[in-house]
Every structure is written in C-alpha cells, then in structure tokens.
C-alpha cells in the first residue's frame, strides 16, 4: 500500500531489512561471509562486556570468601580469650572462701 501525495502519485515505500534464516534460505557466498563477519564482530563486542562482568563477579566472590575466612579467624581467637577468662573464673572460684550456703 503506497501512500499518495497531493498530486496522486504513489510514494515509494521504505526498504526494511528482511530477517533471513541462513540454514533455509539460499545465500550467495558473499552474503554468508558477510553474516559470519557481522556475527564475529558482535561476539567480540559481547565477549569484552562479559569479561568485565566476570572479573567483577570474581572479585566480589573473592571478597566474600576472604571476609568469611577473616571472620572465622577472628572468632576463633575470641574463643581462646573466652577460654582464658573461664579458666581464671574457675581458679577464682576455687580460691574463694567456702561458705555453708554453697
């Protein structure tokens, strides 16, 4: 359906890219090479973006692992302090005067 301008002449329709399926449509060798080249360029562009995301994700996971590792060491060192306090408390309890209430 072509639009008509004021003088009654048909207006040419705009050309749009037609989606093709390379496995079904018969393509020339040049068309196949062009498709491969465009796909390779798109893949390279996406690979760079994915590489950046992968690096950021790896650093985030590494930071979480190091945080858990550090917290574990910190909590274990706190347990030693608590053991020392418990030993001092039990020693103080033994040194305390004995009363008949206890």
ZAVEX-416638 format. One record per residue: x, y, z of N, C-alpha, C in turn; residue in three letters; chain. Coordinates in pm, whole numbers. Layout:
r n.east X | n.north Y | n.up Z | ca.east X | ca.north Y | ca.up Z | c.east X | c.north Y | c.up Z | aa ALA | ch A
...
This chain:
r n.east 83 | n.north -117 | n.up 0 | ca.east 0 | ca.north 0 | ca.up 0 | c.east 88 | c.north 123 | c.up 0 | aa UNK | ch A
r n.east 86 | n.north 190 | n.up -106 | ca.east 165 | ca.north 311 | ca.up -118 | c.east 77 | c.north 431 | c.up -90 | aa UNK | ch A
r n.east 133 | n.north 525 | n.up -16 | ca.east 60 | ca.north 648 | ca.up 9 | c.east 64 | c.north 734 | c.up -116 | aa UNK | ch A
r n.east -34 | n.north 812 | n.up -130 | ca.east -34 | ca.north 903 | ca.up -244 | c.east -12 | c.north 1043 | c.up -195 | aa UNK | ch A
r n.east 67 | n.north 1115 | n.up -266 | ca.east 89 | ca.north 1255 | ca.up -231 | c.east -24 | c.north 1339 | c.up -289 | aa UNK | ch A
r n.east -13 | n.north 1469 | n.up -276 | ca.east -119 | ca.north 1558 | ca.up -320 | c.east -151 | c.north 1547 | c.up -469 | aa UNK | ch A
r n.east -55 | n.north 1507 | n.up -555 | ca.east -80 | ca.north 1501 | ca.up -699 | c.east -130 | c.north 1364 | c.up -743 | aa UNK | ch A
r n.east -149 | n.north 1271 | n.up -651 | ca.east -199 | ca.north 1140 | ca.up -690 | c.east -89 | c.north 1042 | c.up -728 | aa UNK | ch A
r n.east 39 | n.north 1079 | n.up -710 | ca.east 149 | ca.north 989 | ca.up -743 | c.east 178 | c.north 898 | c.up -625 | aa UNK | ch A
r n.east 203 | n.north 772 | n.up -649 | ca.east 236 | ca.north 683 | ca.up -536 | c.east 373 | c.north 717 | c.up -478 | aa UNK | ch A
r n.east 381 | n.north 713 | n.up -347 | ca.east 506 | ca.north 742 | ca.up -275 | c.east 582 | c.north 611 | c.up -257 | aa UNK | ch A
r n.east 712 | n.north 604 | n.up -288 | ca.east 785 | ca.north 476 | ca.up -274 | c.east 794 | c.north 435 | c.up -127 | aa UNK | ch A
r n.east 778 | n.north 305 | n.up -101 | ca.east 786 | ca.north 253 | ca.up 36 | c.east 932 | c.north 240 | c.up 77 | aa UNK | ch A
r n.east 956 | n.north 260 | n.up 205 | ca.east 1092 | ca.north 247 | ca.up 259 | c.east 1132 | c.north 101 | c.up 263 | aa UNK | ch A
r n.east 1259 | n.north 77 | n.up 237 | ca.east 1311 | ca.north -59 | ca.up 241 | c.east 1350 | c.north -95 | c.up 384 | aa UNK | ch A
r n.east 1307 | n.north -208 | n.up 432 | ca.east 1343 | ca.north -257 | ca.up 564 | c.east 1423 | c.north -385 | c.up 550 | aa UNK | ch A
r n.east 1508 | n.north -410 | n.up 649 | ca.east 1586 | ca.north -532 | ca.up 647 | c.east 1493 | c.north -651 | c.up 667 | aa UNK | ch A
r n.east 1512 | n.north -751 | n.up 587 | ca.east 1430 | ca.north -870 | ca.up 595 | c.east 1506 | c.north -976 | c.up 674 | aa UNK | ch A
r n.east 1441 | n.north -1035 | n.up 774 | ca.east 1504 | ca.north -1139 | ca.up 854 | c.east 1512 | c.north -1267 | c.up 771 | aa UNK | ch A
r n.east 1631 | n.north -1325 | n.up 771 | ca.east 1650 | ca.north -1447 | ca.up 693 | c.east 1703 | c.north -1557 | c.up 783 | aa UNK | ch A
r n.east 1685 | n.north -1678 | n.up 741 | ca.east 1739 | ca.north -1794 | ca.up 811 | c.east 1846 | c.north -1855 | c.up 720 | aa UNK | ch A
r n.east 1975 | n.north -1840 | n.up 758 | ca.east 2082 | ca.north -1889 | ca.up 669 | c.east 2074 | c.north -2038 | c.up 638 | aa UNK | ch A
r n.east 2013 | n.north -2115 | n.up 727 | ca.east 2008 | ca.north -2259 | ca.up 703 | c.east 1899 | c.north -2294 | c.up 601 | aa UNK | ch A
r n.east 1797 | n.north -2209 | n.up 586 | ca.east 1687 | ca.north -2240 | ca.up 494 | c.east 1696 | c.north -2162 | c.up 363 | aa UNK | ch A
r n.east 1738 | n.north -2036 | n.up 371 | ca.east 1743 | ca.north -1953 | ca.up 251 | c.east 1871 | c.north -1981 | c.up 173 | aa UNK | ch A
r n.east 1859 | n.north -1971 | n.up 43 | ca.east 1976 | ca.north -1987 | ca.up -44 | c.east 2050 | c.north -1853 | c.up -46 | aa UNK | ch A
r n.east 2172 | n.north -1852 | n.up 4 | ca.east 2252 | ca.north -1730 | ca.up 10 | c.east 2376 | c.north -1745 | c.up -76 | aa UNK | ch A
r n.east 2421 | n.north -1633 | n.up -128 | ca.east 2545 | ca.north -1635 | ca.up -205 | c.east 2663 | c.north -1647 | c.up -107 | aa UNK | ch A
r n.east 2776 | n.north -1678 | n.up -162 | ca.east 2896 | ca.north -1693 | ca.up -80 | c.east 2930 | c.north -1560 | c.up -11 | aa UNK | ch A
r n.east 2914 | n.north -1449 | n.up -80 | ca.east 2943 | ca.north -1318 | ca.up -22 | c.east 2849 | c.north -1287 | c.up 94 | aa UNK | ch A
r n.east 2721 | n.north -1324 | n.up 78 | ca.east 2625 | ca.north -1300 | ca.up 186 | c.east 2660 | c.north -1383 | c.up 310 | aa UNK | ch A
r n.east 2701 | n.north -1506 | n.up 289 | ca.east 2739 | ca.north -1592 | ca.up 401 | c.east 2862 | c.north -1537 | c.up 471 | aa UNK | ch A
r n.east 2961 | n.north -1491 | n.up 395 | ca.east 3080 | ca.north -1433 | ca.up 455 | c.east 3046 | c.north -1306 | c.up 533 | aa UNK | ch A
r n.east 2956 | n.north -1224 | n.up 480 | ca.east 2915 | ca.north -1102 | ca.up 549 | c.east 2845 | c.north -1136 | c.up 681 | aa UNK | ch A
r n.east 2759 | n.north -1235 | n.up 679 | ca.east 2689 | ca.north -1277 | ca.up 801 | c.east 2790 | c.north -1325 | c.up 905 | aa UNK | ch A
r n.east 2886 | n.north -1406 | n.up 863 | ca.east 2988 | ca.north -1457 | ca.up 956 | c.east 3070 | c.north -1342 | c.up 1015 | aa UNK | ch A
r n.east 3106 | n.north -1244 | n.up 931 | ca.east 3186 | ca.north -1130 | ca.up 977 | c.east 3108 | c.north -1048 | c.up 1080 | aa UNK | ch A
r n.east 2981 | n.north -1022 | n.up 1053 | ca.east 2898 | ca.north -944 | ca.up 1146 | c.east 2881 | c.north -1020 | c.up 1277 | aa UNK | ch A
r n.east 2855 | n.north -1151 | n.up 1270 | ca.east 2840 | ca.north -1231 | ca.up 1390 | c.east 2968 | c.north -1231 | c.up 1473 | aa UNK | ch A
r n.east 3083 | n.north -1240 | n.up 1407 | ca.east 3212 | ca.north -1238 | ca.up 1478 | c.east 3233 | c.north -1104 | c.up 1548 | aa UNK | ch A
r n.east 3200 | n.north -994 | n.up 1483 | ca.east 3214 | ca.north -862 | ca.up 1544 | c.east 3122 | c.north -848 | c.up 1666 | aa UNK | ch A
r n.east 2999 | n.north -897 | n.up 1654 | ca.east 2906 | ca.north -892 | ca.up 1767 | c.east 2957 | c.north -978 | c.up 1882 | aa UNK | ch A
r n.east 3012 | n.north -1095 | n.up 1850 | ca.east 3064 | ca.north -1184 | ca.up 1953 | c.east 3181 | c.north -1120 | c.up 2026 | aa UNK | ch A
r n.east 3270 | n.north -1054 | n.up 1952 | ca.east 3385 | ca.north -988 | ca.up 2014 | c.east 3340 | c.north -876 | c.up 2107 | aa UNK | ch A
r n.east 3240 | n.north -801 | n.up 2065 | ca.east 3188 | ca.north -693 | ca.up 2148 | c.east 3128 | c.north -748 | c.up 2278 | aa UNK | ch A
r n.east 3049 | n.north -852 | n.up 2267 | ca.east 2986 | ca.north -911 | ca.up 2384 | c.east 3089 | c.north -980 | c.up 2474 | aa UNK | ch A
r n.east 3193 | n.north -1038 | n.up 2415 | ca.east 3296 | ca.north -1106 | ca.up 2494 | c.east 3368 | c.north -1007 | c.up 2585 | aa UNK | ch A
r n.east 3394 | n.north -888 | n.up 2538 | ca.east 3458 | ca.north -786 | ca.up 2620 | c.east 3371 | c.north -745 | c.up 2737 | aa UNK | ch A
r n.east 3242 | n.north -730 | n.up 2713 | ca.east 3149 | ca.north -695 | ca.up 2821 | c.east 3140 | c.north -808 | c.up 2923 | aa UNK | ch A
r n.east 3133 | n.north -932 | n.up 2874 | ca.east 3123 | ca.north -1046 | ca.up 2964 | c.east 3250 | c.north -1062 | c.up 3046 | aa UNK | ch A
r n.east 3365 | n.north -1034 | n.up 2987 | ca.east 3491 | ca.north -1045 | ca.up 3058 | c.east 3492 | c.north -948 | c.up 3176 | aa UNK | ch A
r n.east 3446 | n.north -827 | n.up 3154 | ca.east 3438 | ca.north -728 | ca.up 3262 | c.east 3344 | c.north -772 | c.up 3372 | aa UNK | ch A
r n.east 3230 | n.north -825 | n.up 3334 | ca.east 3134 | ca.north -875 | ca.up 3435 | c.east 3192 | c.north -993 | c.up 3512 | aa UNK | ch A
r n.east 3260 | n.north -1081 | n.up 3441 | ca.east 3319 | ca.north -1197 | ca.up 3507 | c.east 3425 | c.north -1155 | c.up 3607 | aa UNK | ch A
r n.east 3506 | n.north -1056 | n.up 3572 | ca.east 3609 | ca.north -1008 | ca.up 3664 | c.east 3545 | c.north -946 | c.up 3787 | aa UNK | ch A
r n.east 3442 | n.north -865 | n.up 3767 | ca.east 3373 | ca.north -802 | ca.up 3881 | c.east 3309 | c.north -907 | c.up 3970 | aa UNK | ch A
r n.east 3247 | n.north -1007 | n.up 3911 | ca.east 3185 | ca.north -1114 | ca.up 3989 | c.east 3290 | c.north -1193 | c.up 4065 | aa UNK | ch A
r n.east 3402 | n.north -1224 | n.up 4001 | ca.east 3509 | ca.north -1297 | ca.up 4068 | c.east 3566 | c.north -1220 | c.up 4186 | aa UNK | ch A
r n.east 3584 | n.north -1089 | n.up 4167 | ca.east 3635 | ca.north -1008 | ca.up 4278 | c.east 3535 | c.north -1002 | c.up 4393 | aa UNK | ch A
r n.east 3407 | n.north -993 | n.up 4362 | ca.east 3304 | ca.north -989 | ca.up 4466 | c.east 3301 | c.north -1121 | c.up 4544 | aa UNK | ch A
r n.east 3305 | n.north -1232 | n.up 4474 | ca.east 3305 | ca.north -1364 | ca.up 4540 | c.east 3432 | c.north -1379 | c.up 4623 | aa UNK | ch A
r n.east 3546 | n.north -1338 | n.up 4570 | ca.east 3671 | ca.north -1345 | ca.up 4645 | c.east 3667 | c.north -1261 | c.up 4772 | aa UNK | ch A
r n.east 3606 | n.north -1142 | n.up 4763 | ca.east 3595 | ca.north -1056 | ca.up 4882 | c.east 3507 | c.north -1122 | c.up 4988 | aa UNK | ch A
r n.east 3398 | n.north -1185 | n.up 4947 | ca.east 3311 | ca.north -1254 | ca.up 5043 | c.east 3386 | c.north -1370 | c.up 5108 | aa UNK | ch A
r n.east 3458 | n.north -1448 | n.up 5029 | ca.east 3533 | ca.north -1561 | ca.up 5083 | c.east 3639 | c.north -1514 | c.up 5182 | aa UNK | ch A
r n.east 3713 | n.north -1410 | n.up 5146 | ca.east 3815 | ca.north -1357 | ca.up 5237 | c.east 3752 | c.north -1299 | c.up 5363 | aa UNK | ch A
r n.east 3635 | n.north -1238 | n.up 5351 | ca.east 3565 | ca.north -1187 | ca.up 5468 | c.east 3524 | c.north -1298 | c.up 5563 | aa UNK | ch A
r n.east 3470 | n.north -1405 | n.up 5508 | ca.east 3430 | ca.north -1520 | ca.up 5592 | c.east 3554 | c.north -1581 | c.up 5656 | aa UNK | ch A
r n.east 3661 | n.north -1596 | n.up 5580 | ca.east 3786 | ca.north -1653 | ca.up 5631 | c.east 3841 | c.north -1568 | c.up 5745 | aa UNK | ch A
r n.east 3843 | n.north -1436 | n.up 5724 | ca.east 3893 | ca.north -1346 | ca.up 5828 | c.east 3805 | c.north -1348 | c.up 5952 | aa UNK | ch A
r n.east 3674 | n.north -1349 | n.up 5933 | ca.east 3583 | ca.north -1354 | ca.up 6048 | c.east 3601 | c.north -1484 | c.up 6126 | aa UNK | ch A
r n.east 3624 | n.north -1593 | n.up 6056 | ca.east 3645 | ca.north -1721 | ca.up 6124 | c.east 3769 | c.north -1715 | c.up 6212 | aa UNK | ch A
r n.east 3878 | n.north -1661 | n.up 6160 | ca.east 3999 | ca.north -1647 | ca.up 6241 | c.east 3975 | c.north -1555 | c.up 6361 | aa UNK | ch A
r n.east 3903 | n.north -1448 | n.up 6339 | ca.east 3872 | ca.north -1354 | ca.up 6447 | c.east 3789 | c.north -1422 | c.up 6555 | aa UNK | ch A
r n.east 3688 | n.north -1499 | n.up 6516 | ca.east 3602 | ca.north -1564 | ca.up 6616 | c.east 3677 | c.north -1674 | c.up 6690 | aa UNK | ch A
r n.east 3767 | n.north -1743 | n.up 6622 | ca.east 3846 | ca.north -1847 | ca.up 6689 | c.east 3939 | c.north -1782 | c.up 6792 | aa UNK | ch A
r n.east 3998 | n.north -1669 | n.up 6758 | ca.east 4086 | ca.north -1602 | ca.up 6853 | c.east 4005 | c.north -1550 | c.up 6972 | aa UNK | ch A
r n.east 3882 | n.north -1512 | n.up 6953 | ca.east 3796 | ca.north -1469 | ca.up 7063 | c.east 3763 | c.north -1587 | c.up 7155 | aa UNK | ch A
r n.east 3748 | n.north -1706 | n.up 7099 | ca.east 3720 | ca.north -1824 | ca.up 7180 | c.east 3837 | c.north -1852 | c.up 7275 | aa UNK | ch A
r n.east 3959 | n.north -1830 | n.up 7231 | ca.east 4074 | ca.north -1851 | ca.up 7318 | c.east 4069 | c.north -1754 | c.up 7436 | aa UNK | ch A
r n.east 4031 | n.north -1631 | n.up 7409 | ca.east 4020 | ca.north -1533 | ca.up 7515 | c.east 3912 | c.north -1576 | c.up 7613 | aa UNK | ch A
r n.east 3801 | n.north -1626 | n.up 7560 | ca.east 3692 | ca.north -1671 | ca.up 7648 | c.east 3737 | c.north -1792 | c.up 7730 | aa UNK | ch A
r n.east 3817 | n.north -1881 | n.up 7671 | ca.east 3869 | ca.north -1995 | ca.up 7747 | c.east 3957 | c.north -1948 | c.up 7861 | aa UNK | ch A
r n.east 4041 | n.north -1848 | n.up 7836 | ca.east 4127 | ca.north -1795 | ca.up 7942 | c.east 4044 | c.north -1732 | c.up 8053 | aa UNK | ch A
r n.east 3939 | n.north -1660 | n.up 8014 | ca.east 3852 | ca.north -1599 | ca.up 8114 | c.east 3782 | c.north -1706 | c.up 8196 | aa UNK | ch A
r n.east 3736 | n.north -1814 | n.up 8132 | ca.east 3672 | ca.north -1924 | ca.up 8204 | c.east 3769 | c.north -1990 | c.up 8301 | aa UNK | ch A
r n.east 3894 | n.north -2008 | n.up 8258 | ca.east 3994 | ca.north -2068 | ca.up 8346 | c.east 4020 | c.north -1978 | c.up 8467 | aa UNK | ch A
r n.east 4030 | n.north -1849 | n.up 8444 | ca.east 4051 | ca.north -1755 | ca.up 8555 | c.east 3932 | c.north -1755 | c.up 8649 | aa UNK | ch A
r n.east 3812 | n.north -1765 | n.up 8595 | ca.east 3692 | ca.north -1766 | ca.up 8679 | c.east 3687 | c.north -1892 | c.up 8763 | aa UNK | ch A
r n.east 3720 | n.north -2005 | n.up 8704 | ca.east 3716 | ca.north -2130 | ca.up 8782 | c.east 3827 | c.north -2130 | c.up 8887 | aa UNK | ch A
r n.east 3943 | n.north -2073 | n.up 8854 | ca.east 4051 | ca.north -2063 | ca.up 8953 | c.east 4010 | c.north -1969 | c.up 9065 | aa UNK | ch A
r n.east 3943 | n.north -1861 | n.up 9032 | ca.east 3898 | ca.north -1767 | ca.up 9135 | c.east 3791 | c.north -1832 | c.up 9222 | aa UNK | ch A
r n.east 3709 | n.north -1915 | n.up 9164 | ca.east 3603 | ca.north -1983 | ca.up 9240 | c.east 3667 | c.north -2081 | c.up 9339 | aa UNK | ch A
r n.east 3775 | n.north -2147 | n.up 9297 | ca.east 3842 | ca.north -2241 | ca.up 9387 | c.east 3912 | c.north -2167 | c.up 9501 | aa UNK | ch A
r n.east 3965 | n.north -2047 | n.up 9474 | ca.east 4034 | ca.north -1970 | ca.up 9575 | c.east 3938 | c.north -1897 | c.up 9669 | aa UNK | ch A
r n.east 3815 | n.north -1883 | n.up 9629 | ca.east 3719 | ca.north -1809 | ca.up 9710 | c.east 3692 | c.north -1886 | c.up 9841 | aa UNK | ch A
r n.east 3662 | n.north -1812 | n.up 9947 | ca.east 3634 | ca.north -1881 | ca.up 10075 | c.east 3506 | c.north -1965 | c.up 10064 | aa UNK | ch A
r n.east 3511 | n.north -2080 | n.up 10129 | ca.east 3397 | ca.north -2171 | ca.up 10126 | c.east 3296 | c.north -2126 | c.up 10231 | aa UNK | ch A
r n.east 3171 | n.north -2123 | n.up 10190 | ca.east 3066 | ca.north -2087 | ca.up 10283 | c.east 2969 | c.north -2205 | c.up 10291 | aa UNK | ch A
r n.east 2891 | n.north -2209 | n.up 10394 | ca.east 2800 | ca.north -2320 | ca.up 10412 | c.east 2678 | c.north -2311 | c.up 10319 | aa UNK | ch A
r n.east 2655 | n.north -2197 | n.up 10258 | ca.east 2538 | ca.north -2179 | ca.up 10171 | c.east 2557 | c.north -2251 | c.up 10038 | aa UNK | ch A
r n.east 2677 | n.north -2271 | n.up 10002 | ca.east 2704 | ca.north -2328 | ca.up 9870 | c.east 2728 | c.north -2471 | c.up 9870 | aa UNK | ch A
